Amino acid sequence: MKNLFGFCETWDASGTLELDQTAELSAGVEMPRIGAIPTPLMAQISSLSEHWLKSSLKEHLMGVSVGLLSTMNHNLAYNLTW
């Protein structure tokens, strides 16, 4: 989706469900340079759940990514996963 709130932002969401009971969800937003902010803003959240069928192991990961600085050739982002 684009321009939902009138700031030329781009929203995205995706989901995956695989046969081996792996599920992944992700949602994010990206906004261009606005006013005095010299760099585009970007934020994304994600969740991964995986169940190994041949053992009792289950994995759950969640994460957040925030864009800190973006130029024409380079991007700097902070990623946190738990």
trRosetta pair geometry for C-beta under 8 A, 3 or more apart (Angstrom, degrees):
i j d omega theta_ij theta_ji phi_ij phi_ji
1 4 5.4 45 136 -60 122 111
1 10 7.6 157 83 -157 49 48
1 11 4.5 -7 61 57 97 110
1 12 7.9 -172 26 -73 67 41
2 8 7.5 -11 -179 -160 93 47
2 9 7.3 -180 -152 90 52 45
2 10 5.3 -15 -106 -105 80 71
2 11 7.5 -161 -76 22 33 75
3 6 6.3 46 -173 -95 83 28
3 7 7.5 179 -131 51 59 40
3 8 5.7 -8 -91 -104 88 34
3 9 6.7 139 -87 44 32 59
4 9 6.5 -55 33 71 87 107
4 11 6.0 15 -11 -10 135 133
5 9 6.4 20 41 25 97 127
7 31 5.6 -9 125 -141 122 114
7 32 7.8 -170 150 40 80 80
7 34 6.2 -17 -162 -93 111 137
8 31 7.2 105 82 -151 73 66
8 32 5.2 -22 99 18 123 119
9 29 5.7 2 176 -173 123 101
9 30 6.6 161 -159 81 73 43
9 31 4.4 -31 -101 -94 95 80
9 32 7.7 -144 -87 3 49 70
10 29 7.1 156 81 -155 49 53
10 30 4.9 -9 56 58 98 96
10 31 7.9 -173 21 -75 65 39
11 27 7.8 -9 -174 -170 88 86
11 28 7.4 170 -153 91 50 47
11 29 5.2 -17 -102 -102 70 81
12 26 7.9 -6 115 116 93 97
12 27 7.2 177 94 -148 53 46
12 28 5.4 -5 58 59 91 89
12 29 7.8 176 20 -80 66 38
13 25 7.9 -12 -170 -171 89 81
13 26 6.8 170 -151 93 48 58
13 27 4.5 -2 -106 -106 88 82
13 28 7.7 172 -77 20 51 59
14 24 7.8 -2 112 113 93 96
14 25 7.5 173 91 -151 53 41
14 26 5.0 0 55 57 88 101
14 27 8.0 -178 21 -74 55 48
15 23 7.6 -12 -170 -170 90 84
15 24 6.8 169 -151 90 46 58
15 25 5.0 -1 -107 -106 87 72
15 26 7.5 -173 -73 24 49 66
16 22 7.4 -12 115 113 103 91
16 23 6.9 169 88 -151 62 41
16 24 4.5 9 49 50 104 99
16 25 8.0 -155 26 -66 63 42
17 22 7.6 164 -151 85 38 53
17 23 5.2 1 -105 -106 73 83
18 21 7.3 -56 80 19 76 13
18 22 4.4 5 42 54 117 97
18 23 7.6 -151 18 -69 73 43
20 50 7.9 13 115 -155 101 85
20 51 7.8 -168 147 72 71 70
20 52 7.9 -2 168 -122 111 40
20 53 6.1 -113 -155 -16 81 117
21 50 7.4 114 104 -157 75 44
21 51 4.3 -38 111 54 128 110
21 53 6.7 126 20 -64 120 95
22 48 7.5 -11 -171 -169 91 86
22 49 7.2 170 -153 90 47 56
22 50 4.6 4 -114 -112 89 81
22 51 7.4 -156 -73 27 53 63
23 48 7.5 165 89 -153 53 43
23 49 4.8 0 57 57 96 100
23 50 7.9 -164 28 -72 56 48
24 46 7.1 -5 -172 -173 90 101
24 47 7.1 171 -150 89 48 55
24 48 4.9 -2 -107 -107 87 76
24 49 7.7 -169 -73 26 47 62
25 46 6.8 169 91 -153 54 55
25 47 4.8 3 55 54 96 99
26 44 6.6 6 -174 -178 98 106
26 45 7.2 177 -148 91 54 49
26 46 4.3 -5 -104 -107 88 91
26 47 7.6 -167 -71 25 53 60
27 44 7.0 177 93 -150 40 64
27 45 5.7 -3 59 56 85 90
27 46 7.9 175 22 -79 54 53
28 42 7.1 10 179 -174 115 81
28 43 6.3 -175 -148 97 76 49
28 44 3.3 -16 -98 -103 118 87
28 45 7.1 173 -77 18 68 54
28 65 7.7 -18 -110 66 123 105
29 41 7.9 -1 112 112 93 95
29 42 7.4 -175 93 -143 53 45
29 43 5.7 6 53 56 87 88
29 44 7.7 -178 21 -76 49 60
30 40 6.4 19 -177 162 90 121
30 41 7.1 169 -154 90 45 56
30 42 4.7 1 -110 -106 83 85
30 67 7.7 50 -120 4 87 147
31 34 6.3 -22 149 -25 117 121
31 40 6.3 176 87 -164 51 76
31 41 4.4 4 53 55 103 100
31 42 7.6 -160 25 -68 63 48
32 40 5.3 -48 -132 -109 34 101
33 37 6.1 -167 -153 93 64 82
33 38 6.5 -14 -133 -165 117 23
33 39 6.7 -94 -96 -170 90 1
33 40 5.9 -70 -50 -70 61 62
34 37 5.3 25 60 41 72 117
34 41 7.7 -30 12 -1 111 115
37 41 6.9 -10 153 -44 151 104
39 67 7.6 -148 140 135 116 107
39 68 7.9 18 107 134 154 37
39 69 5.4 -96 -123 -139 166 48
39 70 4.9 133 -168 40 103 77
39 71 7.7 -57 -116 -63 104 54
40 67 6.8 -12 99 113 82 149
40 70 5.0 -37 44 59 94 143
41 67 6.4 157 -164 68 33 110
42 65 7.6 -31 126 121 100 94
42 66 7.0 148 90 -162 68 39
42 67 3.2 59 48 -2 105 131
42 70 7.3 86 -6 -45 122 140
42 77 7.1 -55 84 -108 122 114
43 64 7.6 -20 -166 -170 87 88
43 65 7.1 159 -155 88 41 60
43 66 5.3 0 -107 -109 79 72
43 67 7.2 -110 -58 13 47 81
44 64 7.4 157 85 -158 53 45
44 65 4.5 -4 58 57 97 104
45 62 7.7 -9 -174 -175 90 87
45 63 7.0 166 -156 90 50 55
45 64 5.5 -14 -105 -104 75 70
45 65 7.8 -167 -75 23 32 71
46 61 7.9 -2 112 114 96 95
46 62 7.1 169 90 -155 55 46
46 63 4.8 -5 57 58 96 98
46 65 7.7 27 -1 -3 108 105
47 60 7.8 -17 -169 -169 88 81
47 61 7.2 163 -155 90 42 58
47 62 5.1 -7 -106 -107 76 77
47 63 7.7 -173 -73 22 39 69
48 59 7.2 -16 117 118 98 103
48 60 7.3 163 88 -154 60 37
48 61 4.3 4 54 55 104 102
48 62 7.8 -163 25 -71 66 38
49 58 7.6 -9 -170 -177 82 95
49 59 7.1 168 -152 91 37 62
49 60 5.3 2 -108 -108 77 76
49 61 7.9 -159 -68 28 41 63
50 58 7.1 166 88 -159 54 51
50 59 4.4 2 55 55 100 105
50 60 7.9 -165 25 -70 64 40
51 57 7.9 159 -154 95 44 57
51 58 5.1 -10 -107 -112 73 86
51 59 7.9 -155 -69 27 35 67
52 55 4.8 1 107 51 123 89
52 56 7.8 3 71 55 98 11
52 57 4.4 22 29 66 128 98
52 58 7.3 -139 16 -77 76 41
52 59 7.9 66 -26 -7 94 97
61 81 5.9 -2 -172 -174 105 108
61 82 7.5 160 -151 86 60 31
62 81 7.0 166 86 -151 41 61
62 82 5.8 -17 61 64 88 78
63 79 6.5 -4 -173 -172 117 88
63 80 6.4 165 -152 89 67 50
63 81 4.0 -19 -97 -100 104 81
63 82 7.5 158 -84 17 57 57
64 79 7.5 166 86 -151 49 46
64 80 5.0 -2 55 58 92 99
64 81 8.0 -172 23 -74 55 48
65 77 5.6 16 -176 167 97 127
65 78 7.1 166 -151 84 51 49
65 79 4.9 -9 -104 -104 87 77
65 80 7.7 -174 -75 24 44 63
66 77 6.5 165 82 -160 38 79
66 78 5.1 -9 58 56 91 97
67 70 5.8 3 175 -44 126 114
67 75 6.5 -59 -138 -168 105 105
67 76 7.5 106 -163 80 63 51
67 77 4.9 -44 -102 -101 53 92
68 76 4.8 -57 66 106 104 97
68 77 6.2 168 6 -107 83 30
68 78 5.8 75 -40 -19 118 96
69 74 7.8 2 114 111 98 96
69 75 7.3 164 91 -157 60 41
69 76 4.2 20 51 43 96 115
70 74 7.5 -167 -145 98 42 54
70 75 4.9 3 -112 -114 82 79
70 76 7.4 -143 -66 28 50 66
71 74 5.1 24 48 50 103 81
71 75 7.7 -152 31 -71 59 46
